[in-house]
Amino acid sequence: MLLNCDLGESYGAWKMGLDDQVMPHIDLANIACGFHAGDPSVMASTLTLAKTHKVAIGAHPCYPDLQGFGRRSMTLNEHELINTLHYQIAALEGMARVHDMTLQYVKPHGALYNDMMRDEGILVQVLKAISLYPSQLKLMILATAKQEHHLGLASQFGVELLFEAFADRLYTDEGLLSPRAQPNAVHNEAQLLAQVKQLITQGTVTTASGRSLPLKADTLCVHGDNPDSIAQIVAIRALLFHT
């Protein structure tokens, strides 16, 4: 199971995350494209870091919500959403080409990610945007109880999916992430490592109601915001290699 992490989320003089400490331990870097975080210089430095550590790169686009860090839902029509995605993907892909790197996938960020997992109409628009983009890119989405349905939907657009699971989040019975405002939505370190081990050995997670939910995940999302999270990534990597 590959480890992916949201990176390149600094902006100007404002620094977000410990990208240089995270990059040696992950396989996939989801790089901000400027609409929730990131700027040209941050993109360039993040790409250089990914190239140094031989980490695959993906675009991490979102709603145009820089002030809200992409965490607020927005109502865009189909053309607006598709153009917004193409603009962001193209920006990162162009800079990647300057660094002799190839963009491999797209993982929407924040509210857009959550909205597409709750509203199939938005997911269809995202799939359409990926299918219309001239480079062949995969789309990373949440592994849920509807995986087979999502595979069928993506096949209609000729888009390959990457399914991801979350190490640090409590799941609902539908396979969605419990809202952060709810109690116990974010796992502590012991719960996080137990969930990773369960995913590796059993291919399941235990939901908020205690149900065992099967999940087929290609990749595991981790976070690198502070020294404790870096230590957790190292521990997760050790579990992947030794379980």
N, C-alpha and C positions, 0 to 999 in steps of 0.2 A: 504494500500500500504506500503510495507516494504522499509526501508531506507538502502541503501548499500553505502560503502565507501572504497576507496583504501587505505590500511594501510600497516604498516611494510616496509615502503620505505626508512628508514634510512639505512646507510651502514658504519660500523666501527665507526669512530669518527664524521661522517657527519650525522646530524639529519635532517629529512624531516618530516614535518607534526606534528600535535598536537594529536597524537593517544590517549593519556590518557584522553584528554578532549573530543574527538569525541566519543569514545567507549560507554559511558553511554547513548548516544542518538540514536544509530543505531541498526539495526536488523541483518545485514549481513556484515561481514568483509572480503574484498577481499585482501588476504595477498600475498605480493611479494615473489617470490620463488628464488631469487638470480640472475636472468639473466638480470634484469633491475635495481634492487635495492634489499635491504635485504641481510642478512647474517645469519648464524646459530643462533647467539645470538639475533639478531633482531627478527627472526622468533619465537624463544622461548618466548621472552618477549611479543610479540604481541599475541601469543596464550594464554599466562597466563592472559593477559588483557581481551581477549575475553571470556575466561572461567569465570573470575570474574564477568563479566557483562552479562553472559548468551547470548552471541552473536554468531550466527551461522557463520561458517567459510567456505571460499572458496579459491581455489588456483587462483592466479593472474599471470599466466605465460605469456611469450612474446618471441620475437626473442632474440637470444643471443647478446644483445647490451647494455652492462653495461655502456659503455662510453656515449652512446647517450640516456640513460634512456628509451630504448625501443621505441623511437619515430621515428626510421628510418626503412623503409621497407627493407626487405632482401629477396633474391630469394633462397628459400630452396626447394629441391625436396620433394616429399611426405614422403619418409622414414625419411629424416632429420627432417622435421617438426613434424611428429608423435613422433619420438624419443626425440626430444627437449621438447615436451609437456609432455611426460611420465616421463622424467627425473625430470622436475620441480614439477609436481604434486606429484610424489612419494616422493620427498624430504620433501615437506610440510606435506603430509599425514603421513609419518613416524614420523615426529616430533610431529604431532597432536596425534598420538597414544601414544607416550611417556607421553603426558599430559592428556591421557584418553579422547580425543576428537575425533569426527568423521567429516571428511571432507565431505561436502555436495554438492559442485558445483564447476564449473570452470568458471572464467570470464577472457578471454584473455585481455592483456594490450596493450595500445598504438597503434603502427602501425599495429600490428597483428590484433587487434580488428577492426580497420578501414579497413584493407585489406580484412578481411573475410566478412565484411558487403558490400563491393563493388564488390568482386570477389567470385562468388558462388563456384568456384573450390577450393579456399582456405577454405571456410566454410565447404565444404564436407570433406576435409582433417582433419579439426578440429573435426568435428562430428565423423569421423572414429577413430580418436585418443581417443575420449571419450568412444566410443563403445568398443574399444579393451582393455581399462583399466580395471583391474579386479574388482575394486569397482564401484558401481552404482552411478554415479555422474550426476548432471544436468549441462546444459550449459547455461550461461547467455549471451544473445545477445540483440542488440538494437531493440526496438519495432519500426517497420517501416510500410509502406503501404503494404509490402509483408509478413505480419505475417502469413497468412493462408498458403502461399507457404512454408515458413520456417518451419511451423509445420509439413507439409507433408513430407518435406525433412528429418527432424529430426526423424520422425516416421520410416523411412526406416532403420535407424540405431538403433532404440530402445532407443533414447536419449530424455529425457524430457527437455523442454526449460523453462527458466525464461526470461521474456521480461522486459527490463528496459527502463526507460525514464530518461532524464536529466533535472534537474531543471534550470540550468544556461546557457543553450545553445539554440541558434536559430536553427530552423529546416528548411530543404529544403522541397519542395513539395513532394519529395519521402520519406520523413521521416528520412533522414540522417542528421547528424549534419553539419551545415555550417562551413567551414574551419575557423580556428581561425584568419587567415590572412585577412579575409573579414570583412568589417565594420559591427558592431553591432552583431558579432557572439557570443559574451559572454554577457549575460544579467547583468544589474545592479540589486541591491537588490529588488527594486520595481517591475521590470519586472520578476525577478525570482519568487517572491512570487505570482505574478499574474498568471504566467504560471502553478505553482503548483496548485493553486486554480482552474484554468480552467481544468486541468487534473482530479482533484478530482470530480468536480461537473458536468463536461460535457464530460469527457473522450476524450478531444481533445487538440491540441496545434495550435497556429496560426503560419503559416510558414512565411518565408521571403517575400513571395509574397502577404501575407494577407489571404491565404487560411486556412480554418479550417480543420485540418487533424485528423481523428479519430485514437487514439492510445490506445491499451489495454495493460497497463503496470502492471506487478506484483510488480515491485520495482522501486524506484527512486534513482538515483545516486546523492550523495552529496559529498562535499569536505571539508576537515578539515585542510587546510594549514596555517590558520592564525586566530586570535581572531574574526575577522569579519565573517569568514566562520562558526565558531562555533555558533555565535549568529544567523546566518541564519538557521543552522540546527535546533536550538531550535525553531525558528519561524515556520519552515516547520513542525516540529513535532506537534506544537500547531495547525496548520491548519489541519493536518491529523486527529487529535482528535476532533476538534470542527467544522469542515465543514460538 
